[in-house]
Amino acid sequence: MGGGDKTRIRIGGKTILERVLARFEPQCAAVILNANGDPARFSDTGLPVVPDTVPGFAGPLAGILAGLDWTAAHAPAITDVASVPGDCPFLPGDLVARLSAAREAAGVPLACARSGDWRHPVVGLWPVALRQDLRKALVEEDMHKIETWTARHGIAVDDWPASPIDPFFNVNTPADAAEAERIAAQQCDL
């Protein structure tokens, strides 16, 4: 994508980050951003910017752990953290409620989303109580694959239709950005 933060790409007159926050914030008691590098680049959001706490690039699980650690330290009454990637401009407005219901119905501690044939392991619901096990998996066991760690505890998968619009469509290329712009132009509420 030519460098820079994908979250700052404009889709339908708004940045992807603005779109993510508009959909996600109403579903959550609090929102933080997990980002490495200079946190000042997100100062306009007014949100806490939390870097990975595991050294090196440990992947998405390190971001999940950073969110769990921040929550335990700064919002101890919150028992679960919901996560979404910052490059999905069309997130569903009922994401957290559906993940919570799926997890409860399945009797397991974790939940993630699926659309069509694609599972989205970063779009998930994570109990803060599992943070020590996640830290151990990352630091001591060198485990970096989300599906490997979630299988250890049990995960419910909630399904969304992938059409007419995949709610977890992510922008990874200039062609994806153009497609997102086309979709946004056709959808008044996004």
C-alpha positions as CSV (number, residue, x, y, z in Angstrom):
1,M,0.0,0.0,0.0
2,G,3.0,2.3,-0.3
3,G,3.7,2.6,3.5
4,G,1.8,4.5,6.1
5,D,-1.2,3.4,8.1
6,K,-3.9,1.6,6.2
7,T,-6.4,2.9,8.7
8,R,-5.9,6.4,7.3
9,I,-7.0,5.5,3.8
10,R,-10.2,7.4,2.9
11,I,-13.2,5.4,1.9
12,G,-16.4,7.2,1.1
13,G,-15.1,10.5,2.6
14,K,-14.0,8.9,5.9
15,T,-10.8,7.1,6.9
16,I,-11.1,3.4,7.5
17,L,-10.3,4.1,11.2
18,E,-13.2,6.5,11.4
19,R,-15.5,3.8,9.9
20,V,-14.2,1.1,12.3
21,L,-14.7,3.4,15.3
22,A,-18.2,4.4,14.2
23,R,-19.2,0.8,14.1
24,F,-17.1,-0.5,17.1
25,E,-17.3,2.2,19.8
26,P,-21.1,1.8,20.4
27,Q,-20.6,-1.9,21.1
28,C,-17.9,-1.5,23.7
29,A,-17.4,0.1,27.2
30,A,-14.0,1.4,26.1
31,V,-11.8,1.3,23.0
32,I,-8.1,1.3,22.7
33,L,-5.8,1.1,19.6
34,N,-3.0,-1.4,19.4
35,A,-0.2,0.1,17.4
36,N,3.5,0.0,17.4
37,G,5.7,2.9,16.5
38,D,4.9,6.6,17.3
39,P,1.6,6.7,19.2
40,A,1.3,10.4,18.4
41,R,0.1,9.6,14.9
42,F,-3.2,8.6,16.4
43,S,-3.5,11.5,18.9
44,D,-6.5,12.9,16.9
45,T,-8.6,9.9,18.1
46,G,-8.2,10.7,21.8
47,L,-7.9,6.9,22.4
48,P,-5.1,5.2,24.3
49,V,-2.6,3.7,21.9
50,V,-1.1,0.5,23.3
51,P,1.9,-1.1,21.8
52,D,2.7,-4.8,21.8
53,T,4.3,-5.9,25.1
54,V,6.0,-8.9,23.6
55,P,9.4,-8.0,22.0
56,G,9.9,-8.4,18.3
57,F,7.1,-8.8,15.8
58,A,5.1,-11.6,17.5
59,G,2.0,-11.1,15.2
60,P,-1.7,-10.5,16.0
61,L,-1.6,-12.5,19.3
62,A,0.8,-10.0,20.7
63,G,-1.7,-7.2,19.9
64,I,-4.4,-9.2,21.7
65,L,-2.2,-9.7,24.7
66,A,-1.4,-6.0,24.8
67,G,-5.1,-5.3,24.9
68,L,-5.7,-7.8,27.6
69,D,-2.9,-6.5,29.7
70,W,-4.0,-2.9,29.3
71,T,-7.6,-3.8,30.3
72,A,-6.4,-5.7,33.4
73,A,-4.3,-2.7,34.5
74,H,-6.7,0.2,33.5
75,A,-10.2,-1.2,33.4
76,P,-10.3,-4.2,35.8
77,A,-14.1,-4.4,35.8
78,I,-14.0,-5.3,32.1
79,T,-13.8,-9.1,31.7
80,D,-13.6,-9.4,27.9
81,V,-11.8,-7.7,25.1
82,A,-13.3,-7.6,21.6
83,S,-10.8,-7.1,18.7
84,V,-11.0,-6.1,15.1
85,P,-8.4,-5.3,12.5
86,G,-8.0,-1.6,11.5
87,D,-8.5,-2.3,7.8
88,C,-12.1,-3.5,7.8
89,P,-14.3,-0.5,6.8
90,F,-17.7,-2.4,6.9
91,L,-17.8,-4.0,10.3
92,P,-21.2,-5.2,11.5
93,G,-23.0,-3.1,14.2
94,D,-23.9,-6.2,16.2
95,L,-20.5,-7.9,16.2
96,V,-19.8,-8.0,19.9
97,A,-23.3,-9.1,20.9
98,R,-23.2,-11.9,18.3
99,L,-19.8,-13.1,19.3
100,S,-20.8,-13.1,23.0
101,A,-24.0,-15.0,22.2
102,A,-22.1,-17.6,20.1
103,R,-19.6,-18.1,22.8
104,E,-22.2,-18.5,25.5
105,A,-24.3,-20.9,23.3
106,A,-21.2,-23.1,22.7
107,G,-20.0,-23.0,26.3
108,V,-16.5,-22.0,25.4
109,P,-14.4,-18.9,26.4
110,L,-13.5,-17.6,23.0
111,A,-15.4,-16.5,19.8
112,C,-14.4,-15.3,16.3
113,A,-16.2,-14.4,13.1
114,R,-16.5,-16.1,9.8
115,S,-18.0,-14.8,6.5
116,G,-18.5,-17.2,3.7
117,D,-15.7,-19.7,3.8
118,W,-13.3,-17.3,5.5
119,R,-12.6,-17.4,9.2
120,H,-11.4,-14.1,10.7
121,P,-9.5,-15.0,13.8
122,V,-8.5,-11.4,14.7
123,V,-12.2,-10.5,14.8
124,G,-12.8,-12.0,18.2
125,L,-13.8,-12.0,21.8
126,W,-11.1,-12.7,24.4
127,P,-11.4,-13.2,28.2
128,V,-9.0,-11.1,30.2
129,A,-8.6,-14.1,32.5
130,L,-6.7,-16.0,29.7
131,R,-4.0,-13.4,29.4
132,Q,-1.3,-15.2,31.5
133,D,-1.8,-18.4,29.3
134,L,-1.5,-16.2,26.2
135,R,1.7,-14.6,27.5
136,K,3.1,-18.1,28.2
137,A,2.1,-19.3,24.7
138,L,3.8,-16.3,23.1
139,V,6.9,-16.0,25.2
140,E,7.7,-19.5,26.4
141,E,6.1,-21.7,23.7
142,D,6.9,-19.4,20.7
143,M,3.3,-19.9,19.6
144,H,2.1,-17.3,17.1
145,K,-0.8,-18.8,15.2
146,I,-4.1,-17.6,16.6
147,E,-6.0,-20.8,15.7
148,T,-3.5,-23.0,17.6
149,W,-3.9,-21.0,20.7
150,T,-7.7,-20.6,20.5
151,A,-8.0,-24.4,19.9
152,R,-6.4,-24.9,23.3
153,H,-9.3,-23.2,25.1
154,G,-12.3,-23.7,22.7
155,I,-13.7,-21.2,20.3
156,A,-17.2,-20.5,18.9
157,V,-17.4,-19.3,15.4
158,D,-20.3,-17.0,14.4
159,D,-21.3,-16.7,10.7
160,W,-22.1,-13.7,8.6
161,P,-23.0,-13.7,4.9
162,A,-20.2,-12.7,2.6
163,S,-22.7,-11.0,0.2
164,P,-23.9,-8.6,-0.9
165,I,-21.1,-7.1,1.2
166,D,-18.6,-9.0,3.3
167,P,-18.6,-7.2,6.7
168,F,-15.0,-8.3,7.2
169,F,-13.8,-7.1,3.8
170,N,-10.3,-5.8,4.4
171,V,-8.2,-3.3,2.5
172,N,-4.8,-4.7,1.7
173,T,-4.1,-3.4,-1.8
174,P,-4.9,-0.4,-3.9
175,A,-7.5,-2.6,-5.8
176,D,-9.1,-3.4,-2.4
177,A,-9.3,0.3,-1.6
178,A,-11.0,1.0,-5.0
179,E,-13.5,-1.8,-4.3
180,A,-14.2,-0.5,-0.8
181,E,-14.8,3.0,-2.3
182,R,-17.3,1.4,-4.8
183,I,-19.1,-0.4,-2.0
184,A,-19.2,2.7,0.1
185,A,-20.7,4.7,-2.7
186,Q,-23.6,2.2,-3.0
187,Q,-24.3,2.0,0.8
188,C,-25.7,5.0,2.5
189,D,-25.3,3.7,6.0
190,L,-21.7,2.7,5.9
